[in-house]
Amino acid sequence: MGRGAPVVRLLRAVAVPATLVVLVTLAGVVLGRVYAGSLLTMLVAGAAVGSVLVSVVTRRLPSWQVAPVSVLAMLGWTAVCLRVAAAGAQVPGGFAEVAGDAARNAIPRLLTAMIPVEATPDTILLPVVAAWLAGLAGAEVALRAGRVLLGYLPPVLLHAGAVYVVGPNAEPAIGATVAFVVTAALGLAVSSRPADGDPADGLAPAVRSGVRARLAVASAAGTTVVVALAALLGPAVAALVDTRPVDPRRYVQPPQVETLDENPLIRISGWALNPEQELFQVTTDSPGEPGPTGGAATGSAAVRIRLAVLSDYDGVTWRVGATYRNAGRILPAVEPAPYATVETVRQEITVGDLSGRLLPAVPTPREVSGARVAYDPGTGTLIRPDGLAPGLRYTVTSARERPDANLLATANTPAGDAVARVLHVPDGAPEQLRRLATQLAEENGAPYARAAAIEQWLAEHYRLVADAPSGHAYPNLAFFLFGPRNGGGQRGTSEQFAASFAVLGRLAGLPTRVVVGFAAPGSGPVRAADAYAWPEVLFDGLGWVAFDPLPRPDEEPRPVEEDFRPQPEDPPPSEQPEPTLEPTASPPAQAAPAGPADSGGVPTPVLVGGTGGGLLLVVVALLATLAGLRRAQTRARLHRGDPGHRIAGAWRELTDTLRLAGRPVAADLSATEVAAVARQTLTEAIRRVEDRQVSTAAQLAVDDLATLINQVGFAPGTATAEQAEAAAEAATTYSGTLRAARPHWRRLLWSVHPGPLRWPR
C-alpha cells in the first residue's frame, strides 16, 4: 500500500457526505429564486449540513437510534430558523404562538404567498424540514447501506419538488441543475474508485480474468442502458424546454374576504346612523391632503385612508373582486404613474370597532409591521386573513401619489382589454341614466371635462343625508337621480353619489371604480361619521384620480328638472312640416249638394266592409308578426351563444314570464329571492287539483334555474352545454305551466304581448 492510500481513503470517505450536502443545498438555491433575500438558502444549507453531519457522527450506532437523534437535532435547528425568520420579518407574538401558526399554515401560505416571498416562519418551515429529512434519508442509504446512487434519490426528489413549487414564477434553474448533475457525477466517481488499487490484483490469473470480464460486461450494459434511455427520453425532455411549467399555486385558494367585505359600500349607511362609533385610532406623520379636484368636502387637514377598492359592477352590486396573496413585511413595489409625485406616509393604526378583514391604509402601502397581511397589487389594498380584532395595532408605510393637476385637462383615458373591467357597463342600465350620461358627454368632449361635469352635476342637484337607505343597483340609482324630491328621491349617502358617478362615467366612456374609506384626521380617533365613498377615474400617465361629487354644505341643491333634458317621445313641432296657406281674394264657392243622380261613388256598406276587413287583416298581420318575433326572441335566448349566455337568456325568459303574469321582480333581488317569488306566483295561479304535480315540477325547475344563474354570475365560464339545455327546459316548463294556469283570454294574448320585446334588460 502506497503513501497516498490514507489520502485516497479520506477523500473517498468525505466525498459522499460532501456531495449530499451540496445536492440538498442546491435545492434551496432553486427554491430561493422566488424568495426575497438569501435567508432561505442559508437556512436550507444549514439543514443539509446538520442532517448529514448527524448521520456521520452516529454511524456506529444502531440504525434504529439514528432517526430519533436526527429528529431531535432537526427540531433544534428548526427552532433556530423560526426565531431568525421571525426576527427578520418582525412577526409579532411569542415563540410558541409563531411556531404553532407556522406549523398549521406552512403549506397553504407557501403556495399563496406573494412573490417575492418573504422569509417568514410559515414560509421557511416546510423547506427547512424537507431539506433535513432529505439529507437524513440520503446519508443513511448512501453511508450506512453503501448504496450511493440510491442515496441520491431523496436530494433528487427535493430538487424536483423545488422546481415544481417555483413553477413559472422564475427563470429556468439551468445553472443549479447543471451543478447538481456535475456534483452527483463527481461524487459517484470518487466514491466508486478503490482505495487500494485493483481489487482483482490478489486473485489467481484465471479468476482475475473472469472478474475483469464481468466488470467490463456490466459497464458496457450500464452504458448501453444509459444511452438507450437518453435516445428514447431525450426528445421528449427537450420538447418540454419551451413548455410553460404548471403553477401549483393555482390549486390552492388564496385568502378570501368575508361577505361583508366583498361589498363594503353597503356599510356606509349603517356607519352614517352611528356617527360616534370609534372604528380605529390613527397617528400620521405627514400633513393632510387637499380635495381631489380642488375642493374636497373632507377639508385640507384630512387624510384619505382607503379601506377597499370596488372595480366590478353587475347592475346590482359593486364588488371588490381582488385576489389577495399572503405577504410579508415588505410589499411588492408598484411602478408609480409617470406624471405623479410620490411622498412617503407612515401611519400607526389601532383597531377599535372596525370588523371584517379589510385593513385601512393610505394608498399605496409598501411596508406593514405588526400584523400578518395579504395584499392585492392590482388595487393596492390589504386584508388580515385572521380577521380584525379590537386592540390590533400595526404600522403601515405608504407611497402616496399626487397626480400633476396641470395635466388633467389634456389627459386621455386608456382603452382596450387591460381596462375592460373598469369600463364594463352591465345590461339593463335605465334609459334615463343613459340619456343623462349622453347629455353630459355631448357638452364636454375631453375625458377630464366629462368627469368634472358629472362631479358638478351630482354636487349641484342632490342632497347628502345620513338616513338614506342603502342600495346602488340600477333601480336604486335611477330613483336617487330622478325620483321625486317629496318622495325620497334626489337624496342619498356617499354610497349613491359615488356609485352614480362611476356608472355615469362608464356610460360616458370613462374607466371608473368606487373606493370606500375614511376622511381621517392626521392623528386621533376615526369614527363612523368619517366613513364615505368616492369615485376614481383612470388617466394615462396620471393613474387613478379621485373625484368628490358630494354637495357643499352651504349650497342648496337645484332641481334636476331645470337642467335635465328628457328625450321627447315625438319629434318637436318645429320638425313637422306644416301646410302653407295662400290668402285668396274671395272665398271659394260652396259646392251644391249632390242629388241621387250624382252619386257615382262607392256604396257605404262596401266602404265600411272593406275598411273593416282591411283593419282586421292589419291586426292579424300585427299579431302574427308579434308572435313570430316573440318565438325568435325565445329561440335566440335559449339556443344561441355560449352556455353562459343561454342560461342568462333562460333567466330572462323566467323574469319576463313573471312580468307577463303581473308579478314583475325588482332588479336588485337575488336569484334565490326571484325563485321564491316565482314559486309563490305559480302556487297562487294553480287552482285545480290535477295541476299540482305539474306545479311541483315547475317549482323544482325554478330552483334549478336559480342555481345555474348563480353559477354563471359567480363562476363565469364554468357552465356546460348540458346545463344550458337544462336551463332552457326549466324556463320552458315554468312558462308553459304558468301560462296554462291563466284564464283563456289571457292565454291568447300571452304569446303576442309586445312587452318582452321592449322591456329593458
Secondary structure, DSSP 8 states (H G I E B T S, - for coil): --TTHHHHHHHHHHHHHHHHHHHHHHHHHHHGGGBSSSHHHHHHHHHHHHHHHHHHHTTTS-HHHHHHHHHHHHHHHHHHHHHHHHHHHT--S-HHHHHHHHHHHHHHHHHHB-SSB---HHHHHHHHHHHHHHHHHHHIIIIIS--HHHHTHHHHHHHHHHHHHHGGGS---HHHHHHHHHHHHHHHHHHHS-TTS-TTTTS-HHHHHHHHHHHHHHHHHHHHHHHHHHHHHHHHHHHTTTS----GGGGS------HHHH-GGGHHHHHHHSTT-EEEEEEESS-----TTS--TT-TT-EEEEEEEE-EE-SS-EE-----EEE-SB-------TTEEEEEEEEEEEESS--SSEE-BSSSEEEEESS-EEEETTTTEEE-TT---TT-EEEEEEEEEEE-GGGGGG-----SGGGGGGT---TT--HHHHHHHHHHHHH--SHHHHHHHHHHHHHHH-EE-SS-----SHHHHHHHHHS-GGGT-SEE-HHHHHHHHHHHHHHTT--EEEEEEEEE-SEEEEEGGGEEEEEEEEETTTEEEE------TT-----GGGT-----SS--GGGS--------SS---------GGG--S--HHHHHHHHHHHHHHHHHHHHHHHHHHHHHHHHHHHHSS-HHHHHHHHHHHHHHHHHHTT----TTS-HHHHHHHHHHHHHHH--SGGGHHHHHHHHHHHHHHHHHHHHHHHSTT---HHHHHHHHHHHHHHHHHHHHTS-HHHHHHHTT-SHHHHS--
